[in-house]
Amino acid sequence: MSKKAYPPPRIAPLQRVVAEPITDPSEQAILDKFRKREKRKPGGQKTKMNRNGARAASSSAAKRRG
């Protein structure tokens, strides 16, 4: 029995990226504001779960308990 050959996965073509320094202060302020907003977004960091599905205690909480 021969297995059916699958076509290779499609990949987007590589793109060239050119970095330019930001000289406009207003553009820099907009980017900084966007970064801060993304940092504060809820759900950005997932809580660690143990095997039973309960939240895992942080190392600092474990140290306090002794």
C-alpha positions, 0 to 999 in steps of 0.5 A: 500500500502506497501512502499518499504524498502530501504537497509541501506546506506553503510558506510566505516569501522572505521579505527584506527589512530595512531599519531606519532611525526614528527622528520625529519625536511625535512618531517616537511618542506614538510608538512608546504609547503603543508599547505601554498599552500592549504591556498593560493589556490584560491576559498578556501573561498567562498564569502557570498551571500545575498538572491538576489544573490548579494555579501553581504557587510562585516561588516567593509564596513557596518561600514564605510558607517555609 
